[in-house]
Amino acid sequence: MTEYWMVIKPAPKTPRKIRERLKHISMSAVGSWRMKSKGLKYIPAIIDSAYAWGEKEVEEAKKDPVVSYLMGKVEVMIKKCRDNIRANPKTLGPDFKIFWPVEVLDLEEVRKELEILLTRELFSKDNPEDRRIAEEDIKRTGLSIGEEEMEPEQRIDSRIDFMNRDMREWGEFFKQVYDIYKQYNIKMWLHIEGV
C-alpha cells in the first residue's frame, strides 16, 4: 500500500548538517479530514493541496477558497517534479506539484490552528459526534493492530486516543519545522511524497 508523507524540501544551498536534520522530519499525510471535522481549515488545506500532482489537480487545488486565500498571502512554488507513485504510466515524466513555503506557518490564521493542535485534545470519548468520527475513521483506514480484539466501544475509545495523538503529532511536526526555519533562517518548502 502506498503511503504519503509530508516532508521538507530545503533550498539548494542549505548547509548539509541542516539538510540531514530535515531529512528525518516527516509526517504521515493521513487524516486532514479529521482536522476539518473539528473546524480547522488552513492546515488541512495546506496538506490536501500538497497532494495535488499534475496540471489538472494543481489547478483544482488552487480553486479551493482557503488554498486560494493562503496562496494570496505567501508565494507557493509550483514546479514540475517526478512522482513515481502517481505518475501517468504512459509518460512517467515529471508534472506539476505544489510546494508550500515554510513562511505559511507565519500567518496568524495558521498559527492559531497550530496552537490548537499543540494544546487541545480535539476529540472526546464523551462526545457522540466524536465517536461517530472515530467510527468513520475506522471505516476509512481499517483496524490497527490490537483493535481487532477489542469490543466496539473500546475500539472507538482507542481510536479517539489515537486521533488526539495524531493531531498533536501534526502540531509538533509543524512546530519543529518552524523552529528550524526561525533558528537558521533558511528557505524551505512543505510537500508530500509517496513511498
C-alpha positions as CSV (number, residue, x, y, z in Angstrom):
1,M,0.0,0.0,0.0
2,T,1.3,3.4,-0.9
3,E,2.0,5.8,2.0
4,Y,2.2,9.6,1.6
5,W,4.4,11.7,3.9
6,M,4.7,15.4,4.3
7,V,8.3,16.2,4.1
8,I,10.5,19.3,3.8
9,K,12.4,20.4,0.7
10,P,15.3,22.7,1.7
11,A,16.7,25.4,-0.6
12,P,19.7,24.1,-2.7
13,K,22.3,26.0,-0.7
14,T,21.1,24.8,2.7
15,P,24.1,23.5,4.8
16,R,24.5,19.8,4.9
17,K,24.0,19.5,8.6
18,I,20.6,21.1,8.4
19,R,19.7,19.1,5.3
20,E,20.4,15.9,7.2
21,R,18.3,17.1,10.1
22,L,15.4,17.9,7.9
23,K,15.6,14.6,6.1
24,H,14.5,12.9,9.3
25,I,11.5,15.1,9.9
26,S,8.3,13.9,8.2
27,M,4.6,13.2,9.0
28,S,2.3,10.6,7.6
29,A,-0.1,12.6,5.5
30,V,-3.3,11.0,6.6
31,G,-6.3,12.4,8.4
32,S,-6.6,16.0,7.3
33,W,-10.3,15.3,7.2
34,R,-10.2,14.8,11.0
35,M,-8.9,18.3,11.4
36,K,-11.7,19.6,9.1
37,S,-14.3,17.8,11.2
38,K,-13.2,19.9,14.1
39,G,-13.4,23.2,12.2
40,L,-9.7,23.6,11.2
41,K,-9.3,24.8,7.6
42,Y,-5.9,26.3,6.9
43,I,-3.6,23.5,7.9
44,P,-5.8,20.8,6.2
45,A,-5.9,23.0,3.1
46,I,-2.0,23.0,3.1
47,I,-1.9,19.2,3.5
48,D,-4.6,18.5,0.9
49,S,-3.3,20.8,-1.8
50,A,0.2,19.4,-1.3
51,Y,-1.2,16.1,-2.6
52,A,-2.0,17.6,-6.0
53,W,0.0,16.2,-8.8
54,G,-0.4,17.1,-12.4
55,E,-1.6,20.3,-14.0
56,K,-5.3,19.4,-13.7
57,E,-5.1,18.5,-9.9
58,V,-3.0,21.6,-9.2
59,E,-5.5,23.8,-10.9
60,E,-8.3,22.2,-9.0
61,A,-6.5,22.7,-5.7
62,K,-6.0,26.4,-6.5
63,K,-9.8,26.8,-6.8
64,D,-10.3,25.9,-3.2
65,P,-11.1,29.2,-1.5
66,V,-8.9,28.5,1.5
67,V,-6.0,27.4,-0.7
68,S,-6.5,30.5,-2.9
69,Y,-6.5,32.7,0.2
70,L,-3.3,31.2,1.5
71,M,-1.7,31.5,-1.9
72,G,-2.5,35.2,-1.9
73,K,-0.6,35.6,1.3
74,V,2.6,33.5,0.5
75,E,4.4,32.6,-2.6
76,V,4.0,28.9,-3.3
77,M,6.3,27.1,-5.6
78,I,4.6,25.2,-8.3
79,K,7.1,23.2,-10.3
80,K,7.5,20.1,-12.3
81,C,8.5,17.2,-10.2
82,R,8.6,13.4,-10.6
83,D,6.1,11.3,-8.6
84,N,6.8,7.6,-9.3
85,I,3.6,6.6,-7.5
86,R,1.1,8.8,-9.1
87,A,2.8,9.3,-12.4
88,N,0.9,8.6,-15.6
89,P,2.3,5.2,-16.7
90,K,2.3,6.4,-20.4
91,T,4.6,9.4,-19.8
92,L,6.3,8.6,-16.4
93,G,7.7,12.2,-16.6
94,P,7.7,15.0,-14.2
95,D,4.5,17.0,-13.7
96,F,3.3,20.0,-11.6
97,K,3.2,19.8,-7.8
98,I,2.6,22.4,-5.1
99,F,5.3,23.2,-2.6
100,W,4.2,25.4,0.4
101,P,6.9,27.8,1.7
102,V,7.5,27.4,5.4
103,E,6.6,31.1,5.8
104,V,2.9,29.9,5.5
105,L,3.4,29.0,9.2
106,D,3.9,32.7,10.0
107,L,0.4,33.6,9.0
108,E,-1.8,34.3,12.1
109,E,-4.6,32.0,10.9
110,V,-2.3,29.1,10.5
111,R,-0.5,29.8,13.8
112,K,-3.9,29.8,15.6
113,E,-4.6,26.3,14.2
114,L,-1.1,25.2,15.1
115,E,-1.7,26.3,18.7
116,I,-4.9,24.3,18.8
117,L,-3.2,21.2,17.5
118,L,-0.4,21.6,20.2
119,T,-2.6,22.4,23.2
120,R,-6.0,20.8,22.9
121,E,-7.5,17.4,22.7
122,L,-9.8,17.8,19.8
123,F,-11.8,14.6,20.3
124,S,-13.7,13.5,23.4
125,K,-14.9,10.0,24.3
126,D,-18.0,11.6,25.8
127,N,-19.0,13.4,22.6
128,P,-21.3,11.4,20.4
129,E,-20.2,13.3,17.3
130,D,-16.6,12.5,18.0
131,R,-17.5,8.8,18.5
132,R,-19.1,8.9,15.1
133,I,-16.0,10.5,13.6
134,A,-13.9,7.7,15.2
135,E,-16.2,5.1,13.6
136,E,-15.8,6.8,10.2
137,D,-12.0,6.9,10.7
138,I,-12.0,3.1,11.3
139,K,-14.0,2.6,8.1
140,R,-11.6,4.8,6.1
141,T,-8.3,3.4,7.5
142,G,-9.2,0.0,8.8
143,L,-8.4,-1.5,12.2
144,S,-5.0,-1.0,13.7
145,I,-3.0,-3.7,15.5
146,G,-4.8,-4.6,18.7
147,E,-8.2,-3.1,17.7
148,E,-9.4,-6.4,16.2
149,E,-9.7,-8.0,19.6
150,M,-11.5,-5.1,21.2
151,E,-15.2,-4.7,21.8
152,P,-16.8,-2.0,19.6
153,E,-16.9,0.7,22.3
154,Q,-13.3,0.0,23.4
155,R,-12.3,0.2,19.7
156,I,-13.9,3.7,19.4
157,D,-12.2,4.8,22.7
158,S,-8.9,3.6,21.4
159,R,-9.3,5.3,18.1
160,I,-10.2,8.6,19.8
161,D,-7.0,8.3,21.8
162,F,-5.1,7.7,18.5
163,M,-6.7,10.6,16.7
164,N,-5.8,13.0,19.6
165,R,-2.2,11.8,19.5
166,D,-2.2,12.2,15.7
167,M,-3.4,15.8,15.9
168,R,-0.7,16.6,18.5
169,E,2.0,14.9,16.3
170,W,0.9,17.2,13.4
171,G,1.3,20.2,15.6
172,E,4.7,19.0,16.8
173,F,5.8,18.4,13.2
174,F,4.9,21.9,12.1
175,K,6.4,23.4,15.2
176,Q,9.7,21.5,14.7
177,V,9.9,22.7,11.0
178,Y,9.0,26.3,12.0
179,D,11.6,26.3,14.8
180,I,14.4,25.2,12.4
181,Y,13.2,27.8,9.9
182,K,13.4,30.6,12.6
183,Q,16.7,29.4,14.1
184,Y,18.6,29.1,10.8
185,N,16.5,31.5,8.6
186,I,16.6,29.1,5.6
187,K,14.2,28.8,2.7
188,M,12.3,25.5,2.7
189,W,9.0,24.1,1.4
190,L,6.5,21.6,2.7
191,H,5.3,19.0,0.2
192,I,4.0,15.4,0.1
193,E,5.9,12.4,-1.2
194,G,4.8,8.9,-1.8
195,V,6.8,5.9,-0.6
